[in-house]
Amino acid sequence: MKDGRPTRQRIHDAALRLFVEKGVTETSVRDLAQAAGIAEGTLYRHYASKDDLVADLFARNYTAFAHRLTALQAPLHGFRPRLAALIGEIFRFHDDNPTLFRFLLLVQHQGLPRIADGADNPVSVLHELVEQGIKDGDLGLTDPALATAMILGLMLQPATAIIYGRLHGPLSRFTNQINAACLRALDSTGQPTEVHHG
């Protein structure tokens, strides 16, 4: 029975699965074509190389996720509710689409140089939130780059631990704990930070 999905979507689905299962370097164009149910020549009609496919997949999904995070924060006011919403959404994304999340994590060092700072970049979205929090006096730390890096570490290391079987998911069950840990880490005064869950 013929697969009715458009060819490009079949290529994307096959590529995500293979890149996560085998690794980008270990996946050949032949593997990709076979998994998508197309000839190698058909794949080359859509992408000039495997690197182009990786870059397109990364940019397309990374940008879409950045827009989601921006839209999610729009109706909220203040650093704490916005950070809680952002962490919750990232963790839901991990649990709902683990293959795509792992792909973005796996190829970020290859894909990030092609993504400009700004609204199309989830890290920039977080950085802008932190900068605004510092400006509003909501954070003890006053270095936005350090604060952003600390939040990313607290969010992504548990996700990585789940990938390697060192932590049992779903990741979303740790949302409140990690949100509280982020707030404590960003309070440079050393005083306990109260976290209210509503």
GUVOKE-823404 format. One record per atom (N, C-alpha, C): residue number from 1; residue in one letter; x, y, z. Coordinates in steps of 0.05 Angstrom, whole numbers. Example, Ala and Ser with C-alpha at 12.3 -4.5 7.8 and 13.67 -1.06 7.14 Angstrom:
<atoms>
[atom 1; "A"; [264; -114; 156]]
[atom 1; "A"; [246; -90; 156]]
[atom 1; "A"; [264; -66; 156]]
[atom 2; "S"; [257; -45; 142]]
[atom 2; "S"; [273; -21; 143]]
[atom 2; "S"; [258; 1; 157]]
</atoms>
This chain:
<atoms>
[atom 1; "M"; [17; -24; 0]]
[atom 1; "M"; [0; 0; 0]]
[atom 1; "M"; [18; 25; 0]]
[atom 2; "K"; [12; 44; -17]]
[atom 2; "K"; [28; 68; -20]]
[atom 2; "K"; [24; 87; 4]]
[atom 3; "D"; [46; 97; 13]]
[atom 3; "D"; [46; 116; 35]]
[atom 3; "D"; [36; 143; 24]]
[atom 4; "G"; [13; 153; 34]]
[atom 4; "G"; [1; 177; 23]]
[atom 4; "G"; [13; 203; 33]]
[atom 5; "R"; [31; 202; 53]]
[atom 5; "R"; [43; 227; 63]]
[atom 5; "R"; [61; 239; 42]]
[atom 6; "P"; [62; 265; 40]]
[atom 6; "P"; [81; 278; 21]]
[atom 6; "P"; [109; 268; 25]]
[atom 7; "T"; [124; 267; 4]]
[atom 7; "T"; [151; 256; 4]]
[atom 7; "T"; [169; 270; 25]]
[atom 8; "R"; [168; 296; 25]]
[atom 8; "R"; [185; 311; 44]]
[atom 8; "R"; [180; 303; 73]]
[atom 9; "Q"; [154; 300; 79]]
[atom 9; "Q"; [147; 292; 107]]
[atom 9; "Q"; [157; 264; 113]]
[atom 10; "R"; [156; 246; 94]]
[atom 10; "R"; [166; 219; 98]]
[atom 10; "R"; [196; 220; 103]]
[atom 11; "I"; [210; 237; 88]]
[atom 11; "I"; [239; 240; 91]]
[atom 11; "I"; [244; 251; 120]]
[atom 12; "H"; [229; 271; 128]]
[atom 12; "H"; [233; 283; 155]]
[atom 12; "H"; [229; 262; 177]]
[atom 13; "D"; [207; 247; 175]]
[atom 13; "D"; [200; 227; 195]]
[atom 13; "D"; [222; 206; 197]]
[atom 14; "A"; [231; 196; 173]]
[atom 14; "A"; [252; 175; 173]]
[atom 14; "A"; [278; 186; 183]]
[atom 15; "A"; [285; 210; 176]]
[atom 15; "A"; [310; 222; 184]]
[atom 15; "A"; [311; 226; 215]]
[atom 16; "L"; [290; 237; 226]]
[atom 16; "L"; [289; 241; 255]]
[atom 16; "L"; [293; 214; 270]]
[atom 17; "R"; [279; 194; 261]]
[atom 17; "R"; [281; 168; 274]]
[atom 17; "R"; [310; 156; 272]]
[atom 18; "L"; [320; 157; 247]]
[atom 18; "L"; [347; 145; 243]]
[atom 18; "L"; [369; 161; 256]]
[atom 19; "F"; [367; 187; 255]]
[atom 19; "F"; [388; 204; 267]]
[atom 19; "F"; [389; 199; 298]]
[atom 20; "V"; [366; 196; 310]]
[atom 20; "V"; [365; 191; 339]]
[atom 20; "V"; [374; 162; 345]]
[atom 21; "E"; [365; 143; 329]]
[atom 21; "E"; [372; 115; 335]]
[atom 21; "E"; [401; 108; 329]]
[atom 22; "K"; [411; 118; 305]]
[atom 22; "K"; [438; 110; 296]]
[atom 22; "K"; [459; 131; 299]]
[atom 23; "G"; [450; 157; 300]]
[atom 23; "G"; [468; 179; 299]]
[atom 23; "G"; [469; 191; 271]]
[atom 24; "V"; [475; 216; 269]]
[atom 24; "V"; [475; 230; 243]]
[atom 24; "V"; [498; 219; 226]]
[atom 25; "T"; [522; 217; 237]]
[atom 25; "T"; [545; 207; 221]]
[atom 25; "T"; [541; 179; 211]]
[atom 26; "E"; [529; 162; 228]]
[atom 26; "E"; [526; 134; 220]]
[atom 26; "E"; [503; 129; 201]]
[atom 27; "T"; [486; 148; 197]]
[atom 27; "T"; [463; 145; 179]]
[atom 27; "T"; [471; 154; 151]]
[atom 28; "S"; [468; 135; 132]]
[atom 28; "S"; [475; 142; 104]]
[atom 28; "S"; [451; 152; 89]]
[atom 29; "V"; [455; 164; 66]]
[atom 29; "V"; [434; 172; 48]]
[atom 29; "V"; [417; 148; 39]]
[atom 30; "R"; [431; 126; 35]]
[atom 30; "R"; [417; 101; 28]]
[atom 30; "R"; [397; 93; 50]]
[atom 31; "D"; [407; 94; 75]]
[atom 31; "D"; [390; 88; 98]]
[atom 31; "D"; [365; 105; 98]]
[atom 32; "L"; [369; 131; 94]]
[atom 32; "L"; [347; 151; 95]]
[atom 32; "L"; [327; 145; 73]]
[atom 33; "A"; [337; 140; 48]]
[atom 33; "A"; [319; 135; 26]]
[atom 33; "A"; [303; 109; 31]]
[atom 34; "Q"; [316; 89; 40]]
[atom 34; "Q"; [303; 63; 46]]
[atom 34; "Q"; [281; 66; 67]]
[atom 35; "A"; [288; 80; 89]]
[atom 35; "A"; [268; 84; 111]]
[atom 35; "A"; [245; 101; 102]]
[atom 36; "A"; [249; 120; 83]]
[atom 36; "A"; [227; 137; 74]]
[atom 36; "A"; [212; 124; 51]]
[atom 37; "G"; [222; 101; 41]]
[atom 37; "G"; [208; 87; 19]]
[atom 37; "G"; [211; 101; -8]]
[atom 38; "I"; [234; 113; -12]]
[atom 38; "I"; [239; 128; -37]]
[atom 38; "I"; [266; 120; -49]]
[atom 39; "A"; [271; 128; -73]]
[atom 39; "A"; [297; 124; -86]]
[atom 39; "A"; [316; 146; -76]]
[atom 40; "E"; [343; 139; -76]]
[atom 40; "E"; [362; 159; -67]]
[atom 40; "E"; [360; 185; -84]]
[atom 41; "G"; [356; 181; -110]]
[atom 41; "G"; [353; 204; -128]]
[atom 41; "G"; [330; 223; -120]]
[atom 42; "T"; [309; 211; -110]]
[atom 42; "T"; [286; 227; -101]]
[atom 42; "T"; [294; 244; -77]]
[atom 43; "L"; [309; 232; -59]]
[atom 43; "L"; [318; 247; -35]]
[atom 43; "L"; [335; 271; -44]]
[atom 44; "Y"; [353; 266; -64]]
[atom 44; "Y"; [370; 288; -73]]
[atom 44; "Y"; [355; 309; -88]]
[atom 45; "R"; [331; 303; -97]]
[atom 45; "R"; [315; 325; -109]]
[atom 45; "R"; [304; 344; -88]]
[atom 46; "H"; [302; 334; -63]]
[atom 46; "H"; [293; 351; -41]]
[atom 46; "H"; [316; 364; -26]]
[atom 47; "Y"; [338; 350; -23]]
[atom 47; "Y"; [361; 360; -8]]
[atom 47; "Y"; [387; 354; -23]]
[atom 48; "A"; [405; 374; -24]]
[atom 48; "A"; [430; 370; -39]]
[atom 48; "A"; [449; 351; -24]]
[atom 49; "S"; [446; 349; 2]]
[atom 49; "S"; [463; 331; 18]]
[atom 49; "S"; [449; 324; 44]]
[atom 50; "K"; [461; 305; 58]]
[atom 50; "K"; [451; 298; 85]]
[atom 50; "K"; [454; 321; 104]]
[atom 51; "D"; [476; 336; 101]]
[atom 51; "D"; [480; 360; 119]]
[atom 51; "D"; [458; 380; 115]]
[atom 52; "D"; [449; 384; 90]]
[atom 52; "D"; [427; 403; 85]]
[atom 52; "D"; [401; 393; 98]]
[atom 53; "L"; [396; 367; 97]]
[atom 53; "L"; [373; 356; 110]]
[atom 53; "L"; [374; 360; 140]]
[atom 54; "V"; [397; 355; 153]]
[atom 54; "V"; [400; 359; 181]]
[atom 54; "V"; [395; 388; 188]]
[atom 55; "A"; [407; 407; 173]]
[atom 55; "A"; [404; 435; 178]]
[atom 55; "A"; [375; 444; 176]]
[atom 56; "D"; [361; 434; 155]]
[atom 56; "D"; [333; 442; 151]]
[atom 56; "D"; [316; 432; 174]]
[atom 57; "L"; [320; 407; 181]]
[atom 57; "L"; [304; 395; 203]]
[atom 57; "L"; [308; 410; 229]]
[atom 58; "F"; [333; 416; 234]]
[atom 58; "F"; [339; 430; 259]]
[atom 58; "F"; [327; 458; 259]]
[atom 59; "A"; [332; 474; 238]]
[atom 59; "A"; [323; 502; 237]]
[atom 59; "A"; [292; 503; 238]]
[atom 60; "R"; [279; 486; 223]]
[atom 60; "R"; [250; 486; 221]]
[atom 60; "R"; [237; 481; 248]]
[atom 61; "N"; [247; 461; 262]]
[atom 61; "N"; [235; 453; 288]]
[atom 61; "N"; [244; 470; 311]]
[atom 62; "Y"; [269; 479; 311]]
[atom 62; "Y"; [279; 496; 331]]
[atom 62; "Y"; [265; 523; 331]]
[atom 63; "T"; [261; 534; 307]]
[atom 63; "T"; [247; 560; 304]]
[atom 63; "T"; [218; 557; 312]]
[atom 64; "A"; [205; 536; 304]]
[atom 64; "A"; [176; 532; 311]]
[atom 64; "A"; [173; 531; 341]]
[atom 65; "F"; [192; 518; 355]]
[atom 65; "F"; [190; 515; 384]]
[atom 65; "F"; [195; 542; 397]]
[atom 66; "A"; [213; 558; 387]]
[atom 66; "A"; [218; 585; 398]]
[atom 66; "A"; [193; 602; 396]]
[atom 67; "H"; [178; 600; 374]]
[atom 67; "H"; [154; 615; 370]]
[atom 67; "H"; [132; 606; 390]]
[atom 68; "R"; [132; 580; 395]]
[atom 68; "R"; [113; 569; 415]]
[atom 68; "R"; [118; 580; 443]]
[atom 69; "L"; [144; 581; 450]]
[atom 69; "L"; [151; 591; 477]]
[atom 69; "L"; [145; 621; 479]]
[atom 70; "T"; [149; 636; 458]]
[atom 70; "T"; [143; 665; 458]]
[atom 70; "T"; [113; 669; 461]]
[atom 71; "A"; [97; 654; 446]]
[atom 71; "A"; [68; 658; 447]]
[atom 71; "A"; [57; 649; 475]]
[atom 72; "L"; [69; 629; 487]]
[atom 72; "L"; [60; 619; 513]]
[atom 72; "L"; [63; 640; 534]]
[atom 73; "Q"; [85; 655; 533]]
[atom 73; "Q"; [91; 675; 554]]
[atom 73; "Q"; [75; 701; 550]]
[atom 74; "A"; [65; 706; 526]]
[atom 74; "A"; [53; 732; 520]]
[atom 74; "A"; [31; 741; 540]]
[atom 75; "P"; [12; 723; 547]]
[atom 75; "P"; [-9; 733; 566]]
[atom 75; "P"; [-1; 734; 595]]
[atom 76; "L"; [24; 725; 601]]
[atom 76; "L"; [32; 723; 629]]
[atom 76; "L"; [49; 748; 637]]
[atom 77; "H"; [48; 754; 663]]
[atom 77; "H"; [63; 778; 673]]
[atom 77; "H"; [81; 770; 695]]
[atom 78; "G"; [106; 779; 694]]
[atom 78; "G"; [125; 773; 716]]
[atom 78; "G"; [143; 750; 709]]
[atom 79; "F"; [167; 750; 720]]
[atom 79; "F"; [187; 730; 714]]
[atom 79; "F"; [179; 702; 723]]
[atom 80; "R"; [169; 699; 747]]
[atom 80; "R"; [163; 672; 758]]
[atom 80; "R"; [142; 657; 742]]
[atom 81; "P"; [118; 669; 737]]
[atom 81; "P"; [99; 654; 721]]
[atom 81; "P"; [109; 648; 693]]
[atom 82; "R"; [124; 666; 681]]
[atom 82; "R"; [134; 661; 654]]
[atom 82; "R"; [155; 639; 654]]
[atom 83; "L"; [173; 638; 673]]
[atom 83; "L"; [193; 617; 675]]
[atom 83; "L"; [179; 590; 680]]
[atom 84; "A"; [160; 590; 698]]
[atom 84; "A"; [145; 565; 703]]
[atom 84; "A"; [131; 554; 678]]
[atom 85; "A"; [119; 572; 663]]
[atom 85; "A"; [106; 564; 638]]
[atom 85; "A"; [126; 554; 618]]
[atom 86; "L"; [149; 567; 616]]
[atom 86; "L"; [169; 559; 597]]
[atom 86; "L"; [180; 531; 603]]
[atom 87; "I"; [187; 527; 629]]
[atom 87; "I"; [197; 500; 637]]
[atom 87; "I"; [176; 479; 633]]
[atom 88; "G"; [151; 485; 640]]
[atom 88; "G"; [129; 465; 636]]
[atom 88; "G"; [126; 458; 607]]
[atom 89; "E"; [128; 477; 589]]
[atom 89; "E"; [124; 472; 560]]
[atom 89; "E"; [148; 456; 549]]
[atom 90; "I"; [172; 463; 557]]
[atom 90; "I"; [196; 448; 548]]
[atom 90; "I"; [194; 419; 557]]
[atom 91; "F"; [185; 414; 581]]
[atom 91; "F"; [184; 387; 592]]
[atom 91; "F"; [161; 371; 578]]
[atom 92; "R"; [139; 385; 573]]
[atom 92; "R"; [117; 372; 558]]
[atom 92; "R"; [126; 364; 530]]
[atom 93; "F"; [141; 382; 517]]
[atom 93; "F"; [151; 376; 491]]
[atom 93; "F"; [169; 351; 491]]
[atom 94; "H"; [186; 350; 512]]
[atom 94; "H"; [203; 326; 515]]
[atom 94; "H"; [187; 301; 517]]
[atom 95; "D"; [166; 301; 534]]
[atom 95; "D"; [150; 277; 538]]
[atom 95; "D"; [132; 270; 515]]
[atom 96; "D"; [121; 291; 501]]
[atom 96; "D"; [103; 286; 479]]
[atom 96; "D"; [117; 278; 453]]
[atom 97; "N"; [141; 288; 449]]
[atom 97; "N"; [155; 283; 424]]
[atom 97; "N"; [185; 277; 430]]
[atom 98; "P"; [191; 255; 443]]
[atom 98; "P"; [218; 250; 452]]
[atom 98; "P"; [238; 247; 429]]
[atom 99; "T"; [229; 237; 406]]
[atom 99; "T"; [248; 234; 383]]
[atom 99; "T"; [257; 261; 373]]
[atom 100; "L"; [238; 279; 370]]
[atom 100; "L"; [245; 306; 360]]
[atom 100; "L"; [262; 321; 381]]
[atom 101; "F"; [255; 319; 407]]
[atom 101; "F"; [270; 332; 428]]
[atom 101; "F"; [299; 321; 428]]
[atom 102; "R"; [302; 295; 425]]
[atom 102; "R"; [329; 284; 426]]
[atom 102; "R"; [345; 292; 401]]
[atom 103; "F"; [332; 294; 378]]
[atom 103; "F"; [345; 304; 354]]
[atom 103; "F"; [356; 332; 358]]
[atom 104; "L"; [339; 350; 369]]
[atom 104; "L"; [347; 378; 373]]
[atom 104; "L"; [371; 379; 392]]
[atom 105; "L"; [370; 362; 413]]
[atom 105; "L"; [392; 361; 432]]
[atom 105; "L"; [417; 350; 420]]
[atom 106; "L"; [414; 330; 403]]
[atom 106; "L"; [436; 315; 391]]
[atom 106; "L"; [451; 332; 371]]
[atom 107; "V"; [437; 348; 355]]
[atom 107; "V"; [451; 363; 333]]
[atom 107; "V"; [453; 393; 339]]
[atom 108; "Q"; [448; 401; 364]]
[atom 108; "Q"; [448; 430; 369]]
[atom 108; "Q"; [475; 443; 362]]
[atom 109; "H"; [497; 430; 368]]
[atom 109; "H"; [523; 442; 362]]
[atom 109; "H"; [528; 445; 332]]
[atom 110; "Q"; [516; 428; 316]]
[atom 110; "Q"; [518; 430; 287]]
[atom 110; "Q"; [498; 450; 276]]
[atom 111; "G"; [474; 451; 289]]
[atom 111; "G"; [453; 468; 278]]
[atom 111; "G"; [453; 497; 288]]
[atom 112; "L"; [462; 501; 312]]
[atom 112; "L"; [460; 528; 324]]
[atom 112; "L"; [475; 550; 309]]
[atom 113; "P"; [498; 545; 297]]
[atom 113; "P"; [512; 567; 283]]
[atom 113; "P"; [495; 579; 260]]
[atom 114; "R"; [475; 564; 251]]
[atom 114; "R"; [458; 574; 229]]
[atom 114; "R"; [434; 589; 239]]
[atom 115; "I"; [429; 589; 266]]
[atom 115; "I"; [406; 602; 277]]
[atom 115; "I"; [414; 628; 290]]
[atom 116; "A"; [403; 650; 281]]
[atom 116; "A"; [410; 676; 293]]
[atom 116; "A"; [397; 679; 320]]
[atom 117; "D"; [408; 697; 337]]
[atom 117; "D"; [395; 703; 362]]
[atom 117; "D"; [369; 718; 355]]
[atom 118; "G"; [350; 716; 373]]
[atom 118; "G"; [325; 730; 369]]
[atom 118; "G"; [301; 712; 373]]
[atom 119; "A"; [278; 720; 362]]
[atom 119; "A"; [253; 706; 367]]
[atom 119; "A"; [252; 677; 356]]
[atom 120; "D"; [271; 671; 337]]
[atom 120; "D"; [271; 644; 326]]
[atom 120; "D"; [289; 624; 342]]
[atom 121; "N"; [299; 633; 364]]
[atom 121; "N"; [318; 617; 380]]
[atom 121; "N"; [308; 614; 408]]
[atom 122; "P"; [301; 589; 417]]
[atom 122; "P"; [291; 585; 444]]
[atom 122; "P"; [310; 596; 466]]
[atom 123; "V"; [336; 593; 462]]
[atom 123; "V"; [355; 603; 482]]
[atom 123; "V"; [353; 633; 484]]
[atom 124; "S"; [350; 647; 461]]
[atom 124; "S"; [346; 676; 462]]
[atom 124; "S"; [320; 684; 476]]
[atom 125; "V"; [299; 668; 472]]
[atom 125; "V"; [274; 674; 485]]
[atom 125; "V"; [278; 672; 515]]
[atom 126; "L"; [292; 652; 525]]
[atom 126; "L"; [298; 649; 553]]
[atom 126; "L"; [315; 672; 563]]
[atom 127; "H"; [336; 679; 547]]
[atom 127; "H"; [354; 700; 555]]
[atom 127; "H"; [339; 727; 558]]
[atom 128; "E"; [321; 733; 540]]
[atom 128; "E"; [305; 757; 541]]
[atom 128; "E"; [288; 758; 566]]
[atom 129; "L"; [276; 735; 573]]
[atom 129; "L"; [260; 732; 597]]
[atom 129; "L"; [277; 739; 622]]
[atom 130; "V"; [301; 727; 623]]
[atom 130; "V"; [320; 732; 645]]
[atom 130; "V"; [328; 762; 646]]
[atom 131; "E"; [335; 773; 624]]
[atom 131; "E"; [342; 802; 623]]
[atom 131; "E"; [320; 819; 634]]
[atom 132; "Q"; [295; 813; 626]]
[atom 132; "Q"; [272; 828; 636]]
[atom 132; "Q"; [269; 824; 667]]
[atom 133; "G"; [273; 799; 676]]
[atom 133; "G"; [271; 794; 704]]
[atom 133; "G"; [291; 809; 720]]
[atom 134; "I"; [315; 811; 710]]
[atom 134; "I"; [337; 827; 723]]
[atom 134; "I"; [329; 856; 724]]
[atom 135; "K"; [320; 866; 701]]
[atom 135; "K"; [311; 894; 699]]
[atom 135; "K"; [289; 901; 719]]
[atom 136; "D"; [271; 882; 723]]
[atom 136; "D"; [248; 886; 740]]
[atom 136; "D"; [255; 881; 770]]
[atom 137; "G"; [279; 872; 775]]
[atom 137; "G"; [287; 867; 803]]
[atom 137; "G"; [277; 840; 814]]
[atom 138; "D"; [270; 822; 796]]
[atom 138; "D"; [259; 796; 805]]
[atom 138; "D"; [281; 775; 810]]
[atom 139; "L"; [305; 780; 802]]
[atom 139; "L"; [327; 761; 805]]
[atom 139; "L"; [349; 773; 821]]
[atom 140; "G"; [362; 755; 838]]
[atom 140; "G"; [385; 764; 853]]
[atom 140; "G"; [410; 766; 835]]
[atom 141; "L"; [413; 746; 817]]
[atom 141; "L"; [436; 746; 798]]
[atom 141; "L"; [432; 769; 779]]
[atom 142; "T"; [454; 782; 771]]
[atom 142; "T"; [452; 805; 753]]
[atom 142; "T"; [466; 800; 726]]
[atom 143; "D"; [477; 776; 722]]
[atom 143; "D"; [490; 769; 697]]
[atom 143; "D"; [470; 752; 681]]
[atom 144; "P"; [457; 763; 660]]
[atom 144; "P"; [437; 747; 645]]
[atom 144; "P"; [448; 723; 631]]
[atom 145; "A"; [473; 724; 621]]
[atom 145; "A"; [485; 701; 607]]
[atom 145; "A"; [489; 678; 627]]
[atom 146; "L"; [499; 684; 651]]
[atom 146; "L"; [503; 663; 671]]
[atom 146; "L"; [476; 652; 680]]
[atom 147; "A"; [457; 669; 685]]
[atom 147; "A"; [430; 660; 694]]
[atom 147; "A"; [417; 642; 673]]
[atom 148; "T"; [419; 650; 648]]
[atom 148; "T"; [408; 634; 626]]
[atom 148; "T"; [421; 606; 625]]
[atom 149; "A"; [448; 606; 627]]
[atom 149; "A"; [463; 581; 626]]
[atom 149; "A"; [456; 563; 649]]
[atom 150; "M"; [452; 574; 673]]
[atom 150; "M"; [444; 558; 696]]
[atom 150; "M"; [417; 546; 693]]
[atom 151; "I"; [398; 561; 683]]
[atom 151; "I"; [371; 550; 678]]
[atom 151; "I"; [372; 528; 657]]
[atom 152; "L"; [387; 532; 636]]
[atom 152; "L"; [389; 511; 615]]
[atom 152; "L"; [401; 486; 626]]
[atom 153; "G"; [422; 489; 643]]
[atom 153; "G"; [434; 465; 655]]
[atom 153; "G"; [414; 450; 672]]
[atom 154; "L"; [399; 464; 689]]
[atom 154; "L"; [380; 451; 706]]
[atom 154; "L"; [357; 438; 691]]
[atom 155; "M"; [351; 448; 667]]
[atom 155; "M"; [330; 436; 651]]
[atom 155; "M"; [340; 413; 634]]
[atom 156; "L"; [363; 417; 621]]
[atom 156; "L"; [372; 398; 600]]
[atom 156; "L"; [387; 374; 612]]
[atom 157; "Q"; [401; 377; 635]]
[atom 157; "Q"; [415; 354; 646]]
[atom 157; "Q"; [396; 332; 654]]
[atom 158; "P"; [373; 338; 667]]
[atom 158; "P"; [354; 316; 673]]
[atom 158; "P"; [343; 303; 647]]
[atom 159; "A"; [339; 319; 626]]
[atom 159; "A"; [330; 307; 601]]
[atom 159; "A"; [351; 288; 590]]
[atom 160; "T"; [376; 296; 591]]
[atom 160; "T"; [398; 279; 582]]
[atom 160; "T"; [400; 254; 599]]
[atom 161; "A"; [396; 256; 625]]
[atom 161; "A"; [396; 233; 643]]
[atom 161; "A"; [375; 213; 636]]
[atom 162; "I"; [351; 223; 628]]
[atom 162; "I"; [330; 205; 619]]
[atom 162; "I"; [337; 190; 594]]
[atom 163; "I"; [350; 205; 575]]
[atom 163; "I"; [359; 192; 550]]
[atom 163; "I"; [377; 169; 555]]
[atom 164; "Y"; [395; 172; 575]]
[atom 164; "Y"; [415; 151; 581]]
[atom 164; "Y"; [406; 132; 603]]
[atom 165; "G"; [380; 134; 611]]
[atom 165; "G"; [369; 115; 630]]
[atom 165; "G"; [378; 119; 658]]
[atom 166; "R"; [390; 142; 664]]
[atom 166; "R"; [399; 147; 692]]
[atom 166; "R"; [377; 161; 709]]
[atom 167; "L"; [356; 169; 696]]
[atom 167; "L"; [333; 181; 709]]
[atom 167; "L"; [308; 171; 696]]
[atom 168; "H"; [288; 165; 711]]
[atom 168; "H"; [263; 155; 699]]
[atom 168; "H"; [243; 177; 695]]
[atom 169; "G"; [232; 179; 671]]
[atom 169; "G"; [212; 199; 664]]
[atom 169; "G"; [185; 191; 673]]
[atom 170; "P"; [165; 207; 665]]
[atom 170; "P"; [167; 229; 646]]
[atom 170; "P"; [180; 253; 659]]
[atom 171; "L"; [193; 270; 643]]
[atom 171; "L"; [207; 293; 652]]
[atom 171; "L"; [188; 313; 666]]
[atom 172; "S"; [163; 314; 656]]
[atom 172; "S"; [144; 334; 666]]
[atom 172; "S"; [138; 329; 696]]
[atom 173; "R"; [143; 305; 707]]
[atom 173; "R"; [138; 301; 735]]
[atom 173; "R"; [158; 316; 753]]
[atom 174; "F"; [180; 327; 741]]
[atom 174; "F"; [199; 342; 756]]
[atom 174; "F"; [196; 372; 752]]
[atom 175; "T"; [175; 381; 738]]
[atom 175; "T"; [172; 409; 732]]
[atom 175; "T"; [174; 427; 756]]
[atom 176; "N"; [158; 421; 777]]
[atom 176; "N"; [158; 438; 801]]
[atom 176; "N"; [185; 439; 815]]
[atom 177; "Q"; [198; 415; 817]]
[atom 177; "Q"; [224; 414; 831]]
[atom 177; "Q"; [245; 430; 816]]
[atom 178; "I"; [245; 428; 790]]
[atom 178; "I"; [266; 441; 774]]
[atom 178; "I"; [260; 471; 772]]
[atom 179; "N"; [235; 478; 771]]
[atom 179; "N"; [228; 507; 772]]
[atom 179; "N"; [237; 519; 798]]
[atom 180; "A"; [232; 505; 820]]
[atom 180; "A"; [241; 515; 847]]
[atom 180; "A"; [271; 517; 848]]
[atom 181; "A"; [285; 497; 837]]
[atom 181; "A"; [315; 497; 837]]
[atom 181; "A"; [325; 520; 821]]
[atom 182; "C"; [313; 527; 798]]
[atom 182; "C"; [321; 550; 782]]
[atom 182; "C"; [318; 576; 798]]
[atom 183; "L"; [296; 579; 811]]
[atom 183; "L"; [291; 603; 827]]
[atom 183; "L"; [311; 606; 849]]
[atom 184; "R"; [318; 583; 862]]
[atom 184; "R"; [338; 584; 884]]
[atom 184; "R"; [365; 592; 873]]
[atom 185; "A"; [372; 580; 850]]
[atom 185; "A"; [398; 585; 837]]
[atom 185; "A"; [401; 614; 829]]
[atom 186; "L"; [379; 627; 821]]
[atom 186; "L"; [379; 654; 811]]
[atom 186; "L"; [378; 675; 834]]
[atom 187; "D"; [375; 665; 859]]
[atom 187; "D"; [375; 683; 882]]
[atom 187; "D"; [403; 685; 893]]
[atom 188; "S"; [418; 705; 885]]
[atom 188; "S"; [446; 706; 893]]
[atom 188; "S"; [450; 715; 921]]
[atom 189; "T"; [428; 723; 935]]
[atom 189; "T"; [430; 732; 963]]
[atom 189; "T"; [435; 709; 982]]
[atom 190; "G"; [429; 685; 973]]
[atom 190; "G"; [432; 662; 990]]
[atom 190; "G"; [409; 657; 1008]]
[atom 191; "Q"; [389; 675; 1007]]
[atom 191; "Q"; [365; 671; 1023]]
[atom 191; "Q"; [346; 651; 1010]]
[atom 192; "P"; [331; 635; 1025]]
[atom 192; "P"; [312; 616; 1013]]
[atom 192; "P"; [292; 631; 996]]
[atom 193; "T"; [285; 620; 974]]
[atom 193; "T"; [265; 632; 956]]
[atom 193; "T"; [239; 616; 959]]
[atom 194; "E"; [218; 630; 965]]
[atom 194; "E"; [192; 616; 967]]
[atom 194; "E"; [181; 611; 939]]
[atom 195; "V"; [172; 587; 935]]
[atom 195; "V"; [160; 579; 909]]
[atom 195; "V"; [131; 571; 914]]
[atom 196; "H"; [113; 585; 901]]
[atom 196; "H"; [85; 579; 904]]
[atom 196; "H"; [75; 565; 879]]
[atom 197; "H"; [62; 542; 883]]
[atom 197; "H"; [50; 527; 860]]
[atom 197; "H"; [20; 531; 861]]
[atom 198; "G"; [10; 541; 838]]
[atom 198; "G"; [-19; 546; 838]]
[atom 198; "G"; [-34; 530; 820]]
</atoms>
